[in-house]
Amino acid sequence: MNVSVLANTLIGSEIIKIGNEVNELKRKGAEIANLTIGDFDPSIFPIPAELRDEIIDAYHHNHTNYPPADGILALRETVVEVLKSRYALSYTTQDILVAGGSRPLIYATYLALVDPGDKVIYPAPSWNNNHYCHLSSAKGIAVETTVENNFMPTGAQLKPYLKGATLLALCSPLNPTGTMFSQEQLEEICDLVIEENECRGVDEKPLYIMYDQIYSLLTFGKEHINPVSLRPELKDYVIYIDGISKCLSATGVRVGWAFGPEKVVGKMKSLLGHIGAWAPKAEQVAVAKYFGNNELVDQFLNAFKMQVQESLDTLYNGFQALKAEGFAVDAVVPMGAIYLTLKIDYIGKTTPSGDLLKNSADVNFYLIKEAQTALVPFSAFGTDESVAWFRASVGGCSLSDIQKMIPRIKAALSKLK
């Protein structure tokens, strides 16, 4: 049966594909440490109890009808205050759009700004920009980053591609690497965007930045920075993506928000109004109350971040110990989010059964089988399959799971020739 060209050419999420295969093995009895999906096991990382109680109370008070298309006013007012108190950013309720998590907001940003054939620049690795380019018929340009800069793009890397581009998609802390921009790195990029926009004619679309900071409150000893705080003159050209999904371990609660220039946010609101991608009203009511209480939020964040960092540090230290023993592995110091960047440089090796590990996917599935450990290769984030770097997400594993997997990885790698 014939379908659209878009449907025929759509590529599903590589992360979900790996996760599904892991779940199938687990259903067959395998015990696998699943570090694939950027999600939380609620038995290990539950949402704040006070937020849970507010959600229940909102349903008891019958907040079950349609919310306003841009989000309930109380939540947008809370976001305005949070932006002032935590980021020193000044926005109004008209500049804010609430939706069911960050995905619809990212997609709406693409659709509101990008025409078919428009140039969109994004770093590789990064999360899903290749797919959003396909969905919006954009000309995506993946700029490959390096470990020397913690896989964050530099101005020098981006500069050759900025001329005529419509959108620059950035994220910090970055999914999949868990690394962050330094102030100097981001200032350099901001200045290039300002310079590019100064060269454009009145009838030309400007170069916009989409700045995904969904992990901005989940950092470890590093200061989160953002474009408009560094360069206020960029305020009309930056669309931020944010929400509670990651910082409150609340991925299933589905409350996110975008903020930026009202003329763009208004178009995004119209787009999502046709799709109906609203966050449920009861959850919006609950988040408006809970997230506005900085003392409660900070109490949760302090304990939550300590728990996440302990898992990340344990995995990092385990890989550094393997490296010290001579294994061809490495890890990047965790800075933010729930991810650790791992190098497992065994492409080209042969398994005990005689199979050649031809690419990063082969290495990954070898570790699933032999070490009962599932990661995501950077090829799922826009890099080549020859790249030997992987994302490990600690949200779905206990500290004990992580401690137990290191010896299994060591044993599995020891078998390769």
CORKA-V735850 format. One record per pair of residues at least 24 apart in sequence whose ideal C-beta (glycine too) atoms are under 8 Angstrom apart, sorted by the first residue. I is the first residue (numbers start at 1). J is the second residue. D is the distance in whole Angstrom. If there is no record, write none. Layout:
I|J|D  I|J|D
//
This chain:
6|134|8  6|135|7  9|134|7  10|134|7  10|135|8  11|131|7  11|134|7  13|128|8  13|131|8  13|380|8  14|376|7  14|379|7  14|380|4  15|376|5  15|380|5  18|364|7  18|374|6  18|376|6  18|380|7  19|374|8  21|368|8  22|368|7  22|374|5  25|368|7  30|372|7  31|372|6  32|368|6  32|372|5  32|373|7  32|374|6  33|372|6  33|373|5  33|374|7  33|397|5  33|401|5  33|402|7  33|404|7  33|405|4  34|374|5  34|396|5  34|397|7  35|373|7  35|374|6  35|375|5  35|376|8  35|391|8  35|392|4  35|393|5  35|394|7  35|396|7  35|397|6  36|374|5  36|375|7  36|376|5  36|393|6  36|396|8  37|393|6  37|395|8  37|396|6  38|127|8  38|175|6  38|176|8  38|246|8  38|338|7  38|339|7  38|393|5  38|395|7  39|251|5  39|393|7  39|395|6  39|396|6  40|249|5  40|251|6  40|338|8  40|395|4  40|396|7  41|395|7  41|396|5  41|397|7  41|398|8  42|249|7  42|252|8  44|395|8  44|396|8  44|397|8  44|398|5  45|249|4  45|304|7  45|307|7  45|308|8  45|395|6  46|249|7  47|248|6  47|249|5  47|250|5  47|253|7  48|248|6  48|290|7  48|296|7  48|297|8  48|300|5  50|290|6  50|293|8  50|296|6  51|248|6  51|250|7  51|253|8  51|286|6  51|287|7  51|290|4  54|285|7  54|286|4  54|287|8  54|289|5  54|290|5  55|253|7  55|282|6  55|283|6  55|286|4  57|286|7  58|281|8  58|282|4  58|283|7  58|285|4  58|286|5  59|282|5  61|285|8  63|281|5  63|282|4  63|285|5  64|281|7  64|282|7  65|281|6  66|278|7  66|281|7  67|98|8  67|278|5  67|279|7  67|280|8  67|281|4  67|284|6  69|269|6  69|272|7  69|273|4  69|278|7  70|96|7  70|97|5  70|98|6  70|265|8  70|269|5  71|96|7  71|97|7  71|98|3  71|99|8  71|257|7  71|278|8  71|279|7  71|284|6  72|98|7  72|281|7  72|284|5  72|285|7  72|288|7  74|284|8  74|285|7  74|288|4  74|289|8  75|255|8  75|257|8  75|284|5  75|285|8  75|287|6  75|288|4  76|257|8  77|288|7  78|287|7  78|288|5  78|291|6  78|292|4  79|257|6  79|259|7  79|291|8  81|292|6  82|291|6  82|292|7  83|259|7  85|294|6  86|217|7  86|294|8  87|216|8  87|226|6  87|229|7  88|229|6  89|226|7  89|228|6  89|229|6  91|259|5  92|262|8  94|262|5  94|265|8  94|266|8  95|259|5  95|260|6  95|261|7  95|262|5  95|265|6  96|257|6  96|258|7  96|259|5  96|265|7  97|257|6  97|258|5  97|259|7  97|265|5  97|268|5  97|269|5  97|272|7  98|255|7  98|256|7  98|257|5  98|278|7  98|279|6  98|284|6  99|256|6  99|257|7  99|258|7  99|272|6  99|277|5  99|278|6  99|279|6  100|254|4  100|255|7  100|256|7  100|277|5  100|278|6  100|279|5  100|280|8  101|243|6  101|245|6  101|251|8  101|254|5  101|255|7  101|256|5  101|279|7  102|212|7  102|214|5  102|241|5  102|242|7  102|243|5  102|245|7  102|256|4  103|256|8  104|256|8  104|272|6  104|275|7  104|277|4  105|241|5  105|256|6  105|257|7  105|258|4  105|268|7  105|272|8  106|132|6  106|210|7  106|212|7  106|241|6  107|132|6  107|135|7  107|136|8  108|258|7  108|268|4  108|271|5  108|272|5  108|277|8  109|167|8  109|210|5  109|239|5  109|241|7  109|258|7  109|264|8  109|268|6  110|135|7  110|136|4  110|138|7  110|167|7  110|210|8  111|136|6  111|268|8  111|271|5  112|264|6  112|267|4  112|268|5  112|271|6  113|166|6  113|167|6  113|205|7  113|208|6  113|239|8  113|264|7  114|138|5  114|166|5  114|167|6  115|166|8  118|165|8  118|166|4  118|167|7  118|205|8  119|161|7  119|164|6  119|165|4  119|166|6  119|167|8  120|165|7  120|166|6  120|167|5  120|168|8  120|169|6  121|158|6  121|161|5  121|162|7  121|165|5  121|167|7  121|168|5  121|169|7  122|168|7  122|169|4  122|170|8  122|382|8  123|151|7  123|152|7  123|153|4  123|157|8  123|170|7  123|174|8  124|378|8  124|381|7  124|382|4  124|383|5  125|151|6  125|176|5  125|177|7  125|378|5  125|381|3  125|382|6  125|383|5  125|389|8  125|391|8  126|169|7  126|171|6  126|174|7  126|175|7  126|176|8  126|381|6  126|382|6  127|171|7  127|175|4  127|176|6  127|212|8  127|381|6  129|169|5  129|382|7  130|382|5  132|169|8  138|166|8  138|167|8  141|165|8  142|382|5  142|383|8  144|383|7  147|332|7  147|341|8  147|343|8  147|389|8  149|185|7  150|177|7  150|179|4  150|180|7  150|332|6  150|335|7  151|177|4  151|179|6  151|332|7  151|341|7  151|389|8  152|177|8  152|179|6  152|180|7  152|181|5  152|182|8  152|185|6  153|185|8  153|189|7  154|185|6  154|188|7  154|189|8  155|185|7  155|188|4  155|189|5  155|191|7  155|192|5  156|188|8  158|189|6  158|192|7  159|192|6  162|192|6  162|193|7  162|196|5  162|207|6  163|196|7  165|196|8  165|207|6  166|205|6  166|207|7  166|208|7  167|207|7  167|208|5  167|209|8  167|210|6  168|193|7  168|207|6  168|208|7  168|209|5  168|210|7  169|209|8  169|210|5  169|212|7  170|209|6  170|210|7  170|211|5  170|212|7  170|227|8  171|211|7  171|212|4  171|213|8  171|214|8  172|211|8  172|212|8  172|213|7  172|215|8  172|216|8  172|224|7  172|225|7  172|336|8  173|215|4  173|216|7  173|218|7  173|219|6  173|224|7  173|335|6  173|336|3  173|337|4  174|337|7  175|212|8  175|214|8  175|215|7  175|337|6  175|339|6  175|391|8  176|339|6  176|341|7  176|376|7  176|378|7  176|380|8  176|381|5  176|391|4  177|332|7  177|339|6  177|341|5  177|391|7  178|312|7  178|332|7  178|334|5  178|335|6  178|336|6  178|337|5  178|338|7  178|339|4  178|340|6  178|341|6  179|332|6  179|335|5  179|336|8  179|341|7  180|219|7  180|222|5  180|224|7  180|225|8  180|335|5  180|336|5  181|225|6  182|225|8  183|223|8  183|225|5  183|230|7  186|225|6  186|226|8  186|227|7  186|230|6  187|230|5  187|231|7  189|227|8  190|227|5  190|230|6  190|231|4  190|234|6  191|231|7  193|227|8  193|234|7  193|237|7  194|231|6  194|233|6  194|234|7  197|237|7  206|236|8  206|237|6  207|237|7  208|237|5  208|238|7  208|239|6  208|264|7  209|234|7  209|237|6  209|238|5  209|239|7  210|238|8  210|239|5  210|241|7  211|238|6  211|239|7  211|240|5  211|241|7  212|240|8  212|241|4  213|240|6  213|241|7  213|242|5  214|241|6  214|242|6  214|243|6  214|245|6  214|246|5  214|247|8  214|256|7  215|246|5  215|247|7  215|336|5  215|337|4  215|338|8  216|242|7  216|247|8  216|336|8  217|247|4  217|301|6  218|246|6  218|247|5  218|301|8  218|304|8  218|305|6  218|308|7  218|336|6  218|337|6  218|338|7  219|305|8  219|335|7  219|336|4  220|305|7  220|309|5  220|312|8  220|334|6  220|335|6  220|336|6  221|335|8  222|335|5  222|336|6  224|336|7  235|261|7  236|261|5  237|261|7  239|264|6  239|265|7  239|268|8  244|287|6  244|291|6  246|337|7  246|338|7  247|301|7  248|291|8  248|297|8  248|300|7  248|304|8  249|304|6  249|395|8  253|283|5  253|287|7  254|279|5  254|280|7  254|283|7  255|279|4  255|283|5  255|284|6  255|287|5  308|338|6  308|394|7  308|395|8  309|334|7  310|399|6  311|394|4  311|397|7  311|399|6  311|402|6  312|338|8  312|340|5  312|394|6  314|399|6  314|402|5  314|403|6  315|340|5  315|342|8  315|392|6  315|394|7  315|402|5  315|406|8  316|340|6  318|402|7  318|403|8  318|406|4  318|409|8  319|406|8  321|406|8  322|406|7  322|409|7  322|410|6  322|413|8  325|410|8  327|410|7  327|413|6  328|413|8  329|413|7  338|393|6  338|394|5  338|395|5  339|391|5  339|392|7  339|393|6  339|394|8  340|391|8  340|392|5  340|394|7  341|389|6  341|390|8  341|391|7  341|392|8  342|375|7  342|389|7  342|390|5  342|391|8  342|392|5  343|388|6  343|389|5  343|390|8  344|375|8  344|388|6  344|390|6  344|413|8  345|388|4  346|388|7  346|413|6  346|416|6  347|386|7  347|388|6  349|416|4  349|417|6  350|416|7  350|417|5  351|415|7  351|416|6  352|415|5  352|417|8  357|416|7  359|385|4  359|386|6  360|385|5  360|386|7  360|387|6  360|388|6  360|389|8  360|390|7  361|385|6  363|388|7  364|390|7  366|412|7  366|416|8  367|409|7  367|412|6  370|408|8  370|411|8  370|412|4  370|415|7  371|405|7  371|408|4  371|409|5  371|411|7  371|412|4  371|413|8  372|405|7  372|408|6  373|405|5  373|408|6  373|409|6
//
